[in-house]
C-alpha cells in the first residue's frame, strides 16, 4: 500500500508523513515546490492543487491519499481541492482522508474558511471513493511560539472572553490521521480532533507554569482585537485570526472530541504537554 500526503512542505503534512513512515508505511509526499522539502527521507513529487494534470501524474500508483486543506483564499481553495479529488479518483485512489477544520460556519470573519472546508467535505463524500474526514481543533503551537511577545506585554489579550477552546497539537493530529488512513473502521466517519477544551485564563496559567511567567488574560472586544491583529498581520490574516477568537467566544470550539475513538487513547493532556516544554 502506498500513501500520498499533500503539502509536506508545511508543518502538518510533514508531521503526518513522518508519523506514517515511523509506522513502516510506504509514503510519498506532494508539494508545490518539492525542493523546499527537507528532512523527511521520502519521495516528494510535484503537487500544485491548481494543476490537475500534474496531480494525476504524481498520484499514479497511490492507494490512499491524505489531503491537507489549502491555506489560500477560501473561494479559490474549493476548486483547488476539487482538482485534487478529481485527480485522485481518475488514477484509482481508493481512500481519501481530509484535514478539515472546526469553527463557526456563519457569523464571523473565519466562517468563510469553515464554509469552504464544508464544501470540500461534501465533494469528498460525493466522490465515490472511500473517505474519512477530520475536523481539527486550533493548534496550540502558535501560542507557544508567541511566548516572547506575551512576556513583553505580560498578558494574553484577545476577544475569546470566557469561551473554551479545544486546542490540539500537530503531533497529536499526525497520530490521528495515521489511524484514519490505515484502519478500516473509520471509513465514512467525520471526527472532531482536539484535546480538553480550556479557557484563555487557563491557557495563561499553563504558560506561566511552563515558562515561569506571570501572564494575565485580558479580554478585548471583537472590534478592538480585529484592529490589533490587522495592524500586526495585515487585513486578511488579521481578520481571520479575529474571527477564530470570536468563534471561541461564541462556543464554536467547545465540543466533545473523537480523538480517543480514532486513536484508542486520550489526547495528550495539557498538563503533560506544558510540562514537556522547556522555558
TORBA-138967 format. One line per 10 residues: their letters; for each residue x, y, z of N, C-alpha, C. Coordinates in Angstrom, 3 decimals, padded with zeros to 6 digits. Example, Ala and Ser with C-alpha at 12.3 -4.5 7.8 and 13.67 -1.06 7.14 Angstrom:
<recs>
as	013.190 -005.690 007.800 012.300 -004.500 007.800 013.200 -003.300 007.800  012.850 -002.250 007.080 013.670 -001.060 007.140 012.900 000.030 007.870
</recs>
This chain:
<recs>
xxxxxxxxxx	000.843 -001.199 000.000 000.000 000.000 000.000 000.873 001.242 000.000  000.545 002.173 -000.882 001.262 003.443 -000.951 000.320 004.568 -000.532  000.787 005.389 000.405 000.007 006.516 000.906 000.674 007.806 000.456  -000.101 008.703 -000.132 000.401 010.026 -000.506 -000.107 011.050 000.499  000.764 011.971 000.873 000.414 013.067 001.776 000.714 014.367 001.056  -000.269 015.232 000.931 -000.062 016.509 000.252 000.544 017.524 001.207  001.031 018.615 000.633 001.518 019.772 001.401 002.569 019.376 002.438  003.505 018.484 002.047 004.527 018.049 003.013 005.594 019.112 003.247  005.528 020.215 002.518 006.407 021.341 002.841 005.887 022.118 004.044  004.645 021.868 004.443 004.065 022.508 005.615 004.209 021.637 006.853
xxxxxxxxxx	003.948 022.233 008.003 004.207 021.534 009.261 003.266 020.355 009.502  001.977 020.508 009.183 001.055 019.415 009.423 001.328 018.260 008.464  001.464 018.549 007.169 001.744 017.496 006.210 003.017 016.744 006.541  004.060 017.478 006.922 005.326 016.844 007.287 005.167 015.965 008.520  004.403 016.417 009.503 004.193 015.633 010.722 003.453 014.331 010.413  002.451 014.400 009.550 001.691 013.202 009.201 002.568 012.224 008.423  003.340 012.735 007.465 004.240 011.872 006.700 005.251 011.188 007.611  005.804 011.922 008.558 006.777 011.353 009.488 006.149 010.282 010.366  004.935 010.525 010.840 004.244 009.541 011.664 004.004 008.250 010.876  003.616 008.383 009.627 003.354 007.207 008.799 004.624 006.411 008.527
xxxxxxxxxx	005.701 007.100 008.183 006.946 006.385 007.913 007.468 005.718 009.179  007.254 006.346 010.318 007.648 005.730 011.577 006.878 004.466 011.889  005.714 004.325 011.281 004.899 003.126 011.449 005.184 002.083 010.361  006.161 002.376 009.506 006.541 001.422 008.478 005.736 001.482 007.200  004.924 002.540 007.028 004.123 002.672 005.817 004.975 003.207 004.656  004.572 002.866 003.444 005.208 003.418 002.247 004.536 004.745 001.919  005.300 005.830 001.953 004.737 007.175 001.847 005.451 007.948 000.751  004.667 008.658 -000.054 005.228 009.675 -000.932 004.622 011.014 -000.543  005.383 012.055 -000.698 004.904 013.390 -000.397 004.596 014.158 -001.660  003.668 015.082 -001.560 003.389 016.023 -002.629 003.615 017.430 -002.095
xxxxxxxxxx	004.199 018.269 -002.923 004.435 019.659 -002.541 004.445 020.516 -003.784  003.990 021.734 -003.647 004.011 022.636 -004.796 005.435 022.871 -005.268  006.374 022.949 -004.311 007.795 023.117 -004.639 008.573 022.029 -003.928  008.743 020.857 -004.572 009.381 019.717 -003.896 010.764 020.016 -003.335  011.531 020.881 -003.977 012.893 021.146 -003.498 012.911 021.821 -002.134  011.768 022.377 -001.737 011.710 023.024 -000.427 011.503 022.036 000.717  011.270 020.764 000.390 011.010 019.755 001.406 012.323 019.093 001.804  012.647 019.158 003.069 013.883 018.545 003.565 013.596 017.744 004.821  014.410 016.732 005.050 014.373 016.011 006.312 013.347 014.921 006.440  012.581 014.630 005.392 011.547 013.610 005.510 011.995 012.235 005.030
xxxxxxxxxx	013.009 012.183 004.192 013.516 010.906 003.667 012.432 010.101 002.955  011.629 010.786 002.167 010.631 010.135 001.328 010.701 010.749 -000.064  010.121 010.052 -001.032 009.997 010.614 -002.376 009.002 011.772 -002.325  009.350 012.887 -002.942 008.454 014.038 -002.987 008.212 014.418 -004.442  006.948 014.455 -004.831 006.551 014.767 -006.203 005.826 016.097 -006.257  005.748 016.713 -007.446 005.015 017.981 -007.568 003.547 017.799 -007.217  003.003 018.751 -006.482 001.611 018.629 -006.067 000.936 019.972 -005.922  000.875 020.728 -007.000 000.197 022.026 -007.003 -001.303 021.783 -007.133  -002.075 022.222 -006.144 -003.516 021.980 -006.149 -004.212 022.587 -007.369  -003.596 023.548 -008.013 -004.208 024.191 -009.181 -003.911 023.462 -010.481
xxxxxxxxxx	-003.098 022.414 -010.452 -002.651 021.735 -011.673 -003.103 020.283 -011.641  -004.274 020.020 -012.230 -004.836 018.672 -012.145 -003.958 017.651 -012.874  -003.453 017.993 -014.042 -002.619 017.050 -014.799 -001.382 016.657 -013.996  -000.774 017.627 -013.351 000.395 017.353 -012.514 000.007 016.438 -011.357  -001.129 016.695 -010.750 -001.591 015.875 -009.636 -001.836 014.435 -010.071  -002.459 014.257 -011.229 -002.704 012.900 -011.714 -001.393 012.147 -011.916  -000.413 012.816 -012.496 000.888 012.165 -012.713 001.532 011.767 -011.390  001.437 012.635 -010.404 002.095 012.368 -009.126 001.358 011.332 -008.286  000.059 011.143 -008.538 -000.734 010.224 -007.725 -000.863 008.829 -008.334  -000.287 008.599 -009.478 -000.365 007.267 -010.087 000.275 006.238 -009.162
xxxxxxxxxx	-000.438 005.139 -008.949 000.063 004.082 -008.088 -000.224 004.272 -006.616  -000.888 005.380 -006.268 -001.213 005.669 -004.870 -002.531 004.992 -004.506  -002.565 004.346 -003.344 -003.779 003.690 -002.862 -004.621 004.583 -001.958  -003.938 005.379 -001.130 -004.648 006.225 -000.171 -004.013 007.610 -000.147  -004.864 008.610 000.037 -004.411 009.999 -000.060 -004.847 010.782 001.155  -003.896 011.500 001.738 -004.189 012.465 002.796 -004.144 013.848 002.172  -005.290 014.499 002.114 -005.402 015.847 001.543 -005.399 016.869 002.669  -004.310 017.631 002.739 -004.215 018.730 003.699 -004.914 019.942 003.114  -005.814 020.522 003.860 -006.559 021.686 003.382 -005.622 022.813 002.982  -005.912 023.450 001.849 -005.116 024.587 001.401 -005.276 025.781 002.316
xxxxxxxxxx	-004.394 026.748 002.168 -004.441 027.920 003.057 -004.605 029.225 002.291  -005.086 029.126 001.055 -005.293 030.334 000.261 -006.669 030.928 000.477  -007.068 031.767 -000.449 -008.388 032.392 -000.411 -009.470 031.319 -000.307  -010.426 031.473 000.609 -011.433 030.418 000.803 -012.189 030.042 -000.468  -012.549 031.022 -001.289 -013.289 030.705 -002.517 -012.422 029.932 -003.499  -011.157 030.315 -003.627 -010.266 029.655 -004.582 -009.938 028.232 -004.153  -009.835 027.991 -002.872 -009.388 026.667 -002.425 -010.430 025.588 -002.701  -011.705 025.960 -002.840 -012.729 024.946 -003.134 -012.419 024.256 -004.463  -012.162 025.052 -005.503 -011.834 024.469 -006.805 -010.478 023.773 -006.779  -009.534 024.289 -006.021 -008.230 023.632 -005.905 -008.381 022.245 -005.289
xxxxxxxxxx	-009.168 022.155 -004.249 -009.414 020.850 -003.635 -010.135 019.922 -004.609  -011.049 020.478 -005.408 -011.742 019.647 -006.390 -010.772 019.065 -007.411  -009.745 019.812 -007.747 -008.710 019.269 -008.633 -008.050 018.043 -008.020  -007.731 018.130 -006.739 -007.071 017.007 -006.066 -008.009 015.799 -006.004  -009.259 016.043 -005.646 -010.237 014.957 -005.549 -010.425 014.286 -006.911  -010.589 015.091 -007.957 -010.796 014.536 -009.298 -009.571 013.768 -009.776  -008.390 014.293 -009.508 -007.156 013.608 -009.913 -007.032 012.277 -009.189  -007.329 012.278 -007.893 -007.242 011.036 -007.116 -008.199 009.984 -007.658  -009.418 010.382 -007.949 -010.392 009.429 -008.470 -009.979 008.915 -009.841  -009.441 009.801 -010.674 -009.070 009.423 -012.035 -007.986 008.354 -012.067
xxxxxxxxxx	-007.084 008.364 -011.099 -005.970 007.404 -011.115 -006.218 006.210 -010.195  -007.405 006.134 -009.607 -007.753 004.937 -008.851 -007.422 004.943 -007.382  -007.224 006.113 -006.780 -007.037 006.175 -005.324 -008.286 005.605 -004.649  -008.067 004.753 -003.657 -009.181 004.047 -003.022 -009.774 004.813 -001.841  -008.913 005.469 -001.063 -009.371 006.158 000.143 -008.767 007.550 000.198  -009.606 008.524 000.500 -009.133 009.898 000.684 -009.490 010.343 002.097  -008.516 010.920 002.769 -008.691 011.440 004.124 -008.391 012.931 004.085  -009.263 013.724 004.673 -009.181 015.184 004.542 -009.009 015.846 005.899  -008.103 016.832 005.961 -007.896 017.606 007.182 -008.753 018.863 007.131  -009.952 018.762 007.649 -010.872 019.887 007.697 -010.672 020.660 009.004
xxxxxxxxxx	-011.581 021.570 009.291 -011.446 022.418 010.478 -012.759 022.479 011.249  -012.643 022.746 012.533 -013.796 023.118 013.339 -013.964 024.632 013.264  -015.133 025.094 013.693 -015.327 026.532 013.744 -016.732 026.941 013.376  -017.028 028.221 013.556 -018.367 028.741 013.268 -018.615 028.823 011.757  -019.701 028.247 011.308 -019.984 028.215 009.875 -020.614 029.509 009.373  -021.101 030.331 010.284 -021.646 031.640 009.918 -021.304 032.622 011.030  -021.298 033.902 010.685 -021.288 034.940 011.702 -019.962 035.516 012.116  -018.827 034.959 011.635 -017.525 035.523 011.985 -016.676 035.660 010.725  -015.548 036.349 010.877 -014.639 036.508 009.747 -013.926 035.217 009.380  -013.969 034.228 010.269 -013.386 032.917 009.962 -014.398 031.994 009.280
xxxxxxxxxx	-015.660 032.358 009.301 -016.701 031.488 008.764 -016.528 031.158 007.278  -016.066 032.089 006.416 -015.835 031.689 005.026 -014.817 030.565 004.875  -013.810 030.529 005.758 -012.835 029.435 005.732 -013.509 028.123 006.128  -014.308 028.165 007.190 -015.028 026.970 007.630 -015.976 026.498 006.535  -016.703 027.428 005.935 -017.654 027.073 004.884 -016.955 026.434 003.690  -015.788 026.939 003.314 -015.062 026.343 002.189 -014.655 024.913 002.511  -014.290 024.659 003.774 -013.964 023.296 004.185 -015.192 022.392 004.143  -016.340 022.913 004.537 -017.557 022.110 004.483 -017.901 021.747 003.035  -017.666 022.650 002.112 -017.930 022.338 000.702 -016.994 021.235 000.209  -015.733 021.288 000.622 -014.811 020.212 000.252 -015.228 018.900 000.900
xxxxxxxxxx	-015.679 018.937 002.145 -016.182 017.721 002.775 -017.297 017.102 001.933  -018.223 017.948 001.477 -019.331 017.451 000.651 -018.825 016.857 -000.657  -017.836 017.501 -001.258 -017.261 016.976 -002.501 -016.617 015.607 -002.272  -015.954 015.453 -001.143 -015.296 014.180 -000.829 -016.336 013.087 -000.595  -017.391 013.406 000.135 -018.431 012.404 000.383 -019.102 011.960 -000.906  -019.166 012.856 -001.877 -019.820 012.542 -003.160 -018.861 011.967 -004.193  -017.602 011.765 -003.827 -016.579 011.413 -004.819 -016.651 009.976 -005.310  -017.262 009.102 -004.531 -017.265 007.692 -004.884 -016.095 006.918 -004.311  -015.117 007.611 -003.761 -014.009 006.953 -003.059 -014.381 006.728 -001.598  -013.722 005.763 -000.963 -013.822 005.671 000.494 -013.253 006.946 001.098
xxxxxxxxxx	-013.815 007.378 002.222 -013.356 008.654 002.777 -013.428 008.639 004.304  -012.600 009.497 004.892 -012.648 009.825 006.313 -012.315 011.306 006.416  -013.014 012.020 007.290 -012.795 013.459 007.447 -012.463 013.761 008.909  -011.396 014.501 009.105 -011.061 015.006 010.430 -011.301 016.504 010.487  -011.886 016.953 011.560 -012.058 018.397 011.771 -011.134 018.805 012.913  -010.085 019.528 012.549 -009.031 019.864 013.513 -009.464 020.966 014.465  -009.064 020.806 015.718 -009.152 021.924 016.645 -008.073 022.945 016.339  -007.950 023.954 017.166 -006.972 025.021 016.969 -005.595 024.553 017.433  -004.589 024.776 016.602 -003.219 024.443 017.014 -002.834 025.269 018.238  -002.197 024.609 019.207 -001.718 025.345 020.379 -000.302 025.873 020.162
xxxxxxxxxx	000.424 025.316 019.189 001.821 025.703 018.990 002.026 027.205 018.738  001.152 027.896 017.995 001.388 029.329 017.804 001.433 030.123 019.103  000.667 029.712 020.100 000.757 030.398 021.395 002.123 030.186 022.031  002.665 028.990 021.885 003.992 028.714 022.436 005.040 029.554 021.708  004.920 029.625 020.396 005.872 030.396 019.594 005.772 031.893 019.879  004.659 032.314 020.458 004.418 033.742 020.729 004.854 034.134 022.140  005.529 033.243 022.849 005.822 033.472 024.262 006.629 034.746 024.492  007.561 035.066 023.609 008.363 036.278 023.831 007.503 037.528 023.776  006.545 037.540 022.866 005.624 038.685 022.801 004.749 038.749 024.042  004.276 037.595 024.501 003.492 037.581 025.728 004.313 038.092 026.909
xxxxxxxxxx	005.569 037.688 026.959 006.436 038.144 028.052 006.560 039.667 028.053  006.718 040.237 026.881 006.907 041.689 026.789 005.703 042.453 027.314  004.512 041.943 027.035 003.298 042.654 027.444 002.776 042.192 028.794  003.193 040.995 029.219 002.721 040.456 030.488 001.298 039.938 030.445  000.794 039.707 029.238 -000.604 039.294 029.145 -000.874 038.523 027.858  -001.974 037.767 027.881 -002.593 037.216 026.681 -003.877 038.006 026.486  -003.967 038.729 025.407 -005.113 039.616 025.188 -005.777 039.262 023.863  -007.045 038.931 023.912 -007.815 038.656 022.702 -009.303 038.748 023.012  -010.136 038.368 022.048 -011.585 038.544 022.211 -012.303 037.236 022.526  -011.578 036.222 023.022 -012.204 034.926 023.296 -013.085 034.942 024.545
xxxxxxxxxx	-012.915 035.934 025.417 -013.722 036.001 026.630 -013.530 034.770 027.488  -014.652 034.224 027.981 -014.612 033.027 028.826 -014.831 031.753 028.015  -014.831 031.871 026.703 -015.067 030.694 025.872 -013.957 029.666 026.005  -014.340 028.412 025.921 -013.353 027.329 025.987 -012.996 026.879 024.570  -011.706 026.572 024.381 -011.195 026.207 023.063 -010.613 024.801 023.091  -011.051 023.973 022.171 -010.492 022.639 022.009 -009.215 022.694 021.190  -008.115 023.005 021.847 -006.821 023.052 021.174 -006.337 021.636 020.850  -005.348 021.565 019.958 -004.661 020.320 019.669 -003.230 020.642 019.271  -002.440 019.606 018.989 -001.075 019.797 018.500 -000.925 019.078 017.167  000.036 019.506 016.383 000.258 018.833 015.100 000.703 017.391 015.307
xxxxxxxxxx	001.469 017.148 016.353 001.898 015.784 016.629 000.737 014.862 016.949  -000.207 015.333 017.741 -001.383 014.532 018.051 -002.255 014.328 016.816  -002.390 015.354 016.000 -003.153 015.205 014.760 -002.505 014.173 013.842  -001.187 014.162 013.789 -000.486 013.196 012.942 -000.820 011.772 013.366  -000.881 011.519 014.668 -001.250 010.195 015.161 -002.668 009.841 014.707  -003.591 010.786 014.855 -004.978 010.528 014.466 -005.097 010.244 012.976  -004.430 011.040 012.148 -004.565 010.846 010.699 -003.886 009.563 010.239  -002.837 009.129 010.911 -002.225 007.840 010.578 -003.234 006.713 010.799  -003.979 006.771 011.880 -005.024 005.774 012.123 -006.122 005.867 011.068  -006.540 007.072 010.728 -007.628 007.253 009.771 -007.253 006.764 008.370
xxxxxxxxxx	-005.979 006.819 008.060 -005.509 006.358 006.750 -005.363 004.844 006.678  -005.141 004.199 007.789 -004.761 002.790 007.748 -005.801 001.830 008.331  -006.682 002.298 009.208 -007.631 001.394 009.870 -008.973 001.382 009.127  -009.599 000.205 008.987 -010.836 000.119 008.205 -012.061 000.687 008.910  -012.063 000.727 010.230 -013.287 001.085 010.949 -013.651 002.564 010.840  -012.760 003.379 010.287 -013.033 004.817 010.236 -013.733 005.258 008.953  -013.913 004.356 008.018 -014.489 004.747 006.727 -015.875 005.364 006.914  -016.085 006.492 006.226 -017.378 007.152 006.269 -017.643 007.953 007.526  -016.597 008.223 008.307 -016.755 008.948 009.568 -016.186 010.361 009.471  -016.780 011.257 010.253 -016.279 012.625 010.410 -015.983 012.834 011.890
xxxxxxxxxx	-014.740 013.226 012.186 -014.269 013.264 013.563 -013.815 014.668 013.974  -014.184 015.073 015.189 -013.599 016.258 015.814 -012.325 015.838 016.537  -011.221 016.513 016.243 -009.922 016.114 016.764 -009.325 017.243 017.604  -009.361 017.074 018.929 -008.782 018.083 019.825 -008.680 017.515 021.224  -007.996 018.260 022.084 -007.867 017.880 023.479 -008.949 018.515 024.328  -008.766 018.440 025.651 -009.737 019.016 026.578 -009.851 020.516 026.367  -011.063 021.045 026.121 -011.204 022.490 025.914 -010.815 023.289 027.159  -010.109 024.399 026.931 -009.673 025.267 028.029 -009.963 026.720 027.680  -010.056 027.559 028.727 -010.239 028.990 028.526 -008.891 029.668 028.325  -008.925 030.934 027.931 -007.691 031.692 027.786 -007.026 031.930 029.149
xxxxxxxxxx	-007.823 032.080 030.194 -007.246 032.219 031.535 -006.513 030.943 031.931  -007.086 029.790 031.591 -006.405 028.520 031.873 -005.144 028.380 031.025  -005.211 028.820 029.779 -004.018 028.809 028.927 -002.913 029.641 029.568  -003.250 030.821 030.077 -002.247 031.673 030.725 -001.623 030.961 031.920  -002.428 030.238 032.689 -001.901 029.504 033.839 -000.914 028.429 033.398  -001.258 027.682 032.361 -000.339 026.660 031.839 000.952 027.296 031.328  000.816 028.424 030.628 002.001 029.113 030.108 002.888 029.579 031.262  002.279 030.078 032.310 003.052 030.551 033.461 003.859 029.419 034.101  003.252 028.252 034.212 003.956 027.113 034.806 005.126 026.668 033.925  004.902 026.680 032.617 005.932 026.177 031.706 007.078 027.163 031.529
xxxxxxxxxx	006.760 028.475 031.508 007.762 029.476 031.138 008.119 030.421 032.280  007.611 030.129 033.483 007.940 030.936 034.664 007.593 032.413 034.442  006.436 032.621 033.864 005.931 033.971 033.621 004.796 034.267 034.580  004.262 035.469 034.489 003.117 035.870 035.308 002.076 036.518 034.401  001.719 035.785 033.350 000.787 036.325 032.367 -000.624 036.374 032.935  -001.347 037.402 032.556 -002.768 037.514 032.861 -003.535 037.511 031.533  -004.778 037.088 031.594 -005.615 037.185 030.398 -006.433 038.459 030.455  -006.392 039.221 029.359 -007.208 040.440 029.237 -008.181 040.263 028.087  -009.457 040.383 028.395 -010.489 040.232 027.379 -010.679 041.538 026.607  -010.715 041.434 025.284 -010.926 042.586 024.410 -012.249 042.419 023.654
xxxxxxxxxx	-012.757 043.509 023.132 -013.908 043.408 022.240 -013.454 042.821 020.908  -014.388 042.255 020.172 -014.057 041.707 018.851 -013.495 042.804 017.957  -014.106 043.977 017.997 -013.677 045.079 017.125 -012.248 045.520 017.457  -011.951 045.672 018.735 -010.611 046.113 019.128 -009.565 045.055 018.793  -009.912 043.789 019.002 -008.943 042.727 018.707 -008.699 042.624 017.208  -009.750 042.769 016.421 -009.566 042.732 014.970 -008.634 043.850 014.522  -008.833 045.047 015.039 -007.965 046.166 014.672 -006.522 045.900 015.072  -006.336 045.305 016.251 -004.990 044.973 016.731 -004.320 043.959 015.822  -005.032 042.915 015.435 -004.454 041.870 014.594 -004.200 042.350 013.167  -005.095 043.162 012.644 -004.897 043.713 011.294 -003.668 044.602 011.259
xxxxxxxxxx	-003.471 045.376 012.318 -002.299 046.257 012.368 -001.003 045.464 012.363  -000.998 044.294 013.005 000.225 043.496 013.078 000.386 042.536 011.905  -000.723 041.962 011.432 -000.631 040.858 010.474 -001.179 041.174 009.089  -001.804 042.331 008.917 -002.400 042.661 007.635 -003.878 042.315 007.603  -004.610 042.834 006.607 -006.076 042.705 006.592 -006.596 041.274 006.534  -006.016 040.425 005.684 -006.581 039.085 005.515 -006.339 038.225 006.749  -005.066 038.019 007.104 -004.751 037.145 008.232 -005.275 037.728 009.541  -005.117 039.039 009.720 -005.581 039.660 010.951 -007.067 039.484 011.165  -007.848 039.641 010.109 -009.297 039.484 010.202 -009.680 038.040 010.472  -008.999 037.095 009.815 -009.269 035.672 010.036 -008.973 035.279 011.480
xxxxxxxxxx	-007.816 035.737 012.002 -007.465 035.413 013.391 -008.525 035.949 014.351  -008.963 037.159 014.136 -010.012 037.718 014.993 -011.286 036.884 014.908  -011.590 036.376 013.712 -012.764 035.523 013.551 -012.654 034.227 014.326  -011.449 033.652 014.382 -011.242 032.432 015.164 -011.541 032.692 016.638  -010.997 033.776 017.171 -011.196 034.050 018.597 -012.629 034.479 018.902  -013.286 035.106 017.953 -014.718 035.389 018.135 -015.496 034.074 018.203  -015.074 033.093 017.384 -015.700 031.779 017.451 -015.499 031.106 018.800  -014.297 031.245 019.369 -014.064 030.707 020.711 -015.014 031.380 021.705  -015.128 032.686 021.611 -016.012 033.462 022.499 -017.446 032.936 022.431  -017.865 032.539 021.219 -019.248 032.123 020.998 -019.471 030.623 021.203
xxxxxxxxxx	-018.427 029.898 021.622 -018.599 028.482 021.947 -018.408 027.510 020.802  -017.906 027.987 019.663 -017.798 027.122 018.491 -016.722 026.055 018.626  -015.801 026.216 019.567 -014.708 025.246 019.738 -014.811 024.467 021.048  -015.931 024.607 021.714 -016.157 023.875 022.969 -017.037 022.673 022.652  -016.400 021.630 022.120 -017.123 020.459 021.625 -016.555 019.194 022.259  -017.307 018.108 022.135 -016.750 016.817 022.521 -015.750 016.385 021.451  -014.736 015.634 021.873 -013.671 015.219 020.960 -013.791 013.738 020.638  -013.465 013.395 019.397 -013.456 011.999 018.949 -012.045 011.422 018.917  -011.082 012.129 019.507 -009.693 011.721 019.378 -009.466 010.302 019.896  -010.017 009.977 021.058 -009.793 008.648 021.622 -010.466 007.574 020.783
xxxxxxxxxx	-011.626 007.886 020.206 -012.297 006.912 019.339 -011.457 006.603 018.106  -010.692 007.580 017.646 -009.849 007.391 016.464 -008.574 006.638 016.804  -007.912 007.023 017.894 -006.560 006.537 018.174 -006.503 005.421 019.212  -007.576 005.261 019.991 -007.553 004.261 021.058 -006.934 004.744 022.346  -006.612 006.021 022.424 -006.067 006.596 023.663 -006.531 008.042 023.787  -006.498 008.600 025.000 -006.888 010.003 025.158 -005.896 010.939 024.468  -006.373 012.090 024.090 -005.490 013.154 023.613 -004.520 013.526 024.725  -003.300 013.885 024.364 -002.312 014.362 025.327 -002.936 015.444 026.207  -002.773 015.306 027.524 -003.329 016.301 028.439 -002.513 017.580 028.367  -003.138 018.700 028.696 -002.409 019.973 028.654 -001.393 020.069 029.777
xxxxxxxxx	-001.660 019.419 030.899 -000.656 019.378 031.952 000.609 018.681 031.475  000.440 017.536 030.810 001.607 016.813 030.301 002.285 017.563 029.162  001.483 018.171 028.302 002.078 018.902 027.178 002.940 020.055 027.679  002.411 020.870 028.562 003.167 022.026 029.028 004.344 021.621 029.918  004.213 020.491 030.612 005.339 020.002 031.422 006.525 019.593 030.545  006.234 019.230 029.295 007.297 018.776 028.397 008.052 019.935 027.748  007.539 021.139 027.901 008.179 022.297 027.250 009.322 022.833 028.097  010.310 023.358 027.407 011.440 023.979 028.106 011.240 025.484 028.133  011.469 026.096 029.257 011.224 027.537 029.401 012.309 028.346 028.742
</recs>
